[in-house]
């Protein structure tokens, strides 16, 4: 899958999603976790941590032990006026950080979940408004609007590492959800006052990316 994505560098940026939780399959220490992630994506320059786990020592390890210099591990739902912030760290390093404003699995619990992609972008305002969203591949595949489809799939298959598109299709929701949110947004992109880009490109455009 990663090799397929690498064939489309103008459309896709490969980042990492390190799991720093205790018992992580990525490793027992922050150094091991980052090393394992880079084994799959050595070109990664951006990240969002699993469960948003972070601390100053973890972020220091990230910039010391990897080429990662852009992070989106802060979730502030529907925040307007998003702007990048530079976090100065030791050893002459820093990390450019962005907040993201929509996440599929947290919309599950919202009183008024946002599943209309074009409406969501329109409500954000002008094209100058930075809008970073987080979509989990499994919830896209399932078109999840609640945790139900994921739990049913997991109960049926057990090992989620080997899930196929056909497996997911059996449990896919038909109501508006994570998949239709993205699909409708992309289908309407030519009529939206919005420019689609990657996190690294966004950081570069703001001229805050660490020089390496």
N, C-alpha and C positions, 0 to 999 in steps of 0.2 A: 504493500500500500504506500509506504513512504517513497519508494522509487517512482510510483505513478505520480505522486504529488510533486516530486522534484522535477518532473517533466513540464510543470506549469509555473515557473518562478515568478511570472508577472501576476499570477492569480493567487498563489498560495505561498505562505511563509511558514516554515516549519520551526516551531518553538518547542519548549519542553514543559511538562506538567509534573514536577517533582513531588513525591510524596514523603514529607518529613515527619509523618506521624509515627509514634512508637510501633514497632512491629512491621514497618513498611517492607514490602517485597523489593523496594529499590535499594535498600541498604540500612545499616545500623547507625550510621553517622551522616551528617550533612555532606561530608566529603564523598562518602560512598554513594549517596543518593544522586548527587550531581554527576559523578563519574558514570553511573549506570545510565542515566538519562542521555548523556553525551555519547555513550556507546551506540545508541540508536540514531541520534541526531547531532553529530559533531559540529554541524554548521549553525546550530541554534544560537540566536542572540537575544531571544525573548522568552519569557516564562509567565505562567500563572501557577501558583502552588496549589496542590491538592488540599481541599478544605481550607484554603487560604492560610495554612499554617506558616508562620513567619516569626522572626525575631531579628534583632540587630546582628547577633552572632551568625545566624543562618544566612542573612543577606550578605554579610561580609565574606562568608565562605563562598557564596555563589560568585561574587565578583572576583575573588582571588583565584578560584579554581576553574573558571570557565570563561568563555567569551560573552556570556550573557550580560547585557547592560541595560535592558529594558524589561520592566516588570508591570504586570497588571493583576496584582493580588489584593486589591482593595475593592470591595463591592459596596457601592452607595446607590441603591435603587432610585432610578429616575432623577439622579442629580443633574442639574443644569449648570452650565458654565464650567464644564470639565476642562482642566488644563494640566499639562505635565508638570511634575515637580522633580527636582533633582535632590536625591538623598546623598549627602556627602558621607563617605566612609573612610576607614583607615587605609594606609598604604597608597594614598593618592588616588584612590578609586572612588567611583560614585555610581549610582543607579538611577536611571530615569524611570519615574513611576507614573502610571495612569490609573485612575479609578474606572471601573466599568459599571454599567448602569442597568443591565438586564441579564438575568441568568435563568435558564429554562427550569431547572429543578426547584428554584426558589419561587418562581411564579406559581408553582403548585399550591402554595399556601397563601397566596395573596387574596384579599377580599375581592379585588377586581383584577384578575390576571390579564395580562396584555398578550393576546395571541394574534392580533391583527398587525402584521409586519408593516405595511405601508402606513397605516394609521399611527403606529408607534413612531415611525420616522417623522411623519408630518407633525405630530404633536411635539416633537423635540425642537421644532423651530427651523432656523435657517441652516444653510449648509456649513456655516462656521461652527455649529455646535458639534463637539466631539461626542460620538456615541459608540461606545465599545460594548459588545454583547458577548455572552458566553453560552455556547451550545455544546452539550455533550453528544458525541456521536451516537451513543446508544439511545438517547432520547429523541434525536433526529430520526434514527431508524424506526423507532416505535411511534413517532408522532405523539409523544407523551404529553398529556395535560394534567397528569397526576402520577403518583408513584406506582399505581396499580399495574399498568402494562409491564413495567420492569420487574415487579415482584412476581407476576405470573410467569414471565419468561424465565426468570431465575429459578423458580420452583420447578418448572418443567425440565430445564436443561442442567441445572446445577452449575457446571463449569461455564462461566461467562466468557472465558478466553477464546472459545471456539465457536462463538455465535456467528451464523451466516446471515446474509440478507434474507434468504428464504425463511430462516428461523424467526427473524424479527417480523417479517411480513405477516405471519400467523397471528401475532399479538398487537399489530399496529392499530392505533386508534384512528377513528374516522372523523371525529370532531376536531375543531381547531386545536392545534398543539404546537410542539416545538418544530416539527417538520414543515407544517403549513405556514408557520411564522416566517421561517427563512425563505421558503419557496415563493410565497406571495410578495415578500420584500424584493427578491431578485427579479421576479416577473414584472414588477412595477418600477424597477430602478431607472428606466429611461424617462419616467414621468415624475420622479421624485427630485426635490431640490437637495440632492445628496451625492457625495462622491465616496465610493467604496475603496478602501485601501487596507494595507496590512499594518500591524502594530509597529513594526520596524520602520516602515515608510512614513508612518505618522510621526514617529519620534524624529526621524531625519528632517521632515518638513518643518518641525518646530526647532530644529538646530540644537537639540539638547542631548543627542546621543553621544555617549562616551567616545572619544577618539581612541582607537586601538591600533 
